[in-house]
Amino acid sequence: MNATPRLQRARRGSIVVLAAFSMVGLMALLAFALDLGVVLVARSELQRCADASAIAAAWELIDESPLTGGSYSAVLASNAQARASEYAGLNQVLVNSPSMATGDIEVGYLADPTVSTQSIDLSGNNHPNTVHVVVRREAGRNGEITMTFGRLLGRSSTPAVAEATAALLTSFQGFRAPSDGGNLDLLPFALDKTTWDNMLDSNVGSDNYKWDALNQQVVSGSDGILEVNLYPQGTGSPGNRGTVDIGSSNNSTCDIARQITTGISPADLQYHGGSLEFDASGNLYLNGDTGISAGVKDELASIKGQPRIIPIFTAVNGPGNNAEYTIVRFTGIRIMAVKLTGKASSKYVMVQPANIVTKGGIPGGNATSDFVFSPVRLVR
C-alpha cells in the first residue's frame, strides 16, 4: 500500500530534475543564441567598415598631379592609407571605432580588377588603382568581440576579421554603353596626337584660363594647366576640321549638338557594333565630318568647365565627309573658352586636360587613355 506513494514521489522528483536540466539547457541555448547574434552583428559591421574604408581610399587614387606635369604615386598611396584609416575610425563596430595598422592597408595595381584571381602588384612600378584593407577585432588590435554569456560555456570573447578590395580603372581600350543605359560623355571632336603630346611633354600651349571649383565656373587666369585649341586643326584633309562621326556616317549638325550636350547614346554606339574599341594594332577608325562650325557654338559654350572625353588621332585620310581618322587614344578634357564667329584665324575652342570619371569603359592593359577613370567599386 505504501509503495505507490513512494513511486509517485520518485517520479515527481525525476520530473523536477529533468525540468531543471531542461531549463539549464534552454538558458544555455538562449545565451549561445544571444552571443551568436552579437558576433554576427559585429562581423557585419566589421565588413561594412572594411568596404567603406577601401572605397573611400580608392577614390584618393584619382591623380591630379599629371594635369600640371607631375605624378607622385607614393603620395597617392599615402593619401589612400590615411583615408582608409580615417573611414575605419568613422564606422563603429559595436561600440568601438576600429583603428588600422599600416600593414593592414595595401595600395597597388591590378591590370584588370574584374579578374578575381589576379594578385595585386605592390611593386610601385605602375600607377596605383587598387586598395586592399583588413579590419580586425583581435586580441592584439581593437580587442576581441566580448561574449556576455559565452563565459558560462568557457568562452568570453571571439576574434573577427574582415577584408575588402576596391579599385578603379585607369586605362581603357574603348567604351561601350554604360550598364545603366546612360550616355557616354564623349565629344565627337578629335585632336591630333602631336598637339596633345607637345602640350603634355614639351609645355606647348597657353595658360589663360582656370577652373574655379568653388563657384563651378571657368575664369580668366593661370592654373598651371595648359590649354590647346581644338579648332582649327591642320588635319591635312581639305574641308575637314576634326569632327568625327560617332553613330551614323550622315550625322547632321543637330546630331552633333545633341552629342555635345547629352553625350553618345547607346543607339549611336550600335552603328559601331555596340562599342568604340581599339583593334589588335591599337587603332580605331572613324569617319570624318565637315568640322566644328558656328552651328554648335552655343552647345559647346553650355558645357564649359564640364569634363568630357575626346579621341586623339595620328592620321586622317580623304577629304570632308569621306575622311577617315585613325584614333589611337582617348583623353579627358574640359572646354575653357569658345569663339566660333568671325575670321577663321580668330576662332577657337580652347581645352585643357581634366580628370573625368565615366561608366562604360572597357579595361585595357596598355596606356590607351589619359585622365579617364572608372567609378570606384568593390572587386573582392
Steps between C-alpha positions, in 0.01 A plus 500: 500500500791737574690419178280702276543833682878447509504426127294807429734715708801356311340573168422854604862545609625372167273738317626790710862403429432462128322834494795661674745350252273606211484854634878515531536367145245745369674789672833385360356487149345842550831640622677345201240649263536846655880491475481362148275790404750748643787334311307502173413869542863580580626311194245674279606840633865404463442413132316826450795681654745321268285571192461870582871541578611332175257699284588835659872427468477397134344835406827661617675328208354741244820694444486876442877551476546390133276790397787732587774269377580284803399167645561387856393141556653492848290800603188335360569184700556701816178696448306178437635342818407807703149501355451131578603557861271800525196309376575205724479740793166633380334158478432350841503128559266451795617785724859523376650687206771273357848627436712362217869420483699612196553137404125449483472745210656402166503738204596351166404425142267256325517492120142371491314525832222280360734197521454373857805273499748770403756600764538866590827643365662679795827580321413866443596474133145573385259780583302366800133425444416253778466509879476187715414544868474264796301603807554299815341436838773287653681486831792697358289757313172659608423213737293190438120506493375457856256217561263577788379148570768299325718507807247260658613256233867586537527763222501869595593651159562413135710660223365631167672618183353665187672580169402711202664601172385802300636610165451736210607467138764741374552370147240418238510330163163646413148570616161335486161621614487521881307215662250746644396601148653846524705692245878538468649845566699477178524790255503436121813714452847353449830669587828411329750307710787737422321797655397294803846353559673836454276649766562218750868435428638833378270756667377634167175685557346797679387545859233768496210328675436303817217300653352657814380188681344698784269698272487234228603725214786579263680826574795685352840433652780248523469163676810323371291283264559583136231545234504417131265591218266227382410725203634540245729201469715442195393145427630493146148416382339773287159604632541308826581663832503212745138394547439125497181304449408299807181335391361543154749604230244764401496683834339841468573815700198408710653158581834657593327760719315221682821306558672810638233567760375151591781268389529197275188285526474118488324545164804690368729218611291242317636641174842378621389159618417623850840636597791720400802278550858489376596207279797268555731766353373765741301692239136605467373638170226765489346686209562872483248781476521851360628645825419715801266779395324799649186285493612332824665795677217538750507131586878508550472813715231333711739227620797724581683364800331161491737203453463314171694239301641560152679262259861561397603422141829438319383515139210608284449396140251631247307829473190626682235239570724237340779549752606211724668566832744261666420529871768373742402644835225650714561786739313706757462873438283795592402782267629832631400751231302503174501747210368376165403825329708744297811418301622140496831611648321642807279197572583267786378229730756501780530179702723390786563154650249401769427189700167339420322208666280309259311174469520266203879471478645178356811398700827519311842409631686739269514875543209586271349789693599808699312652796207259465385291797222260577292536818645323803339166580558206725669219310565251784 
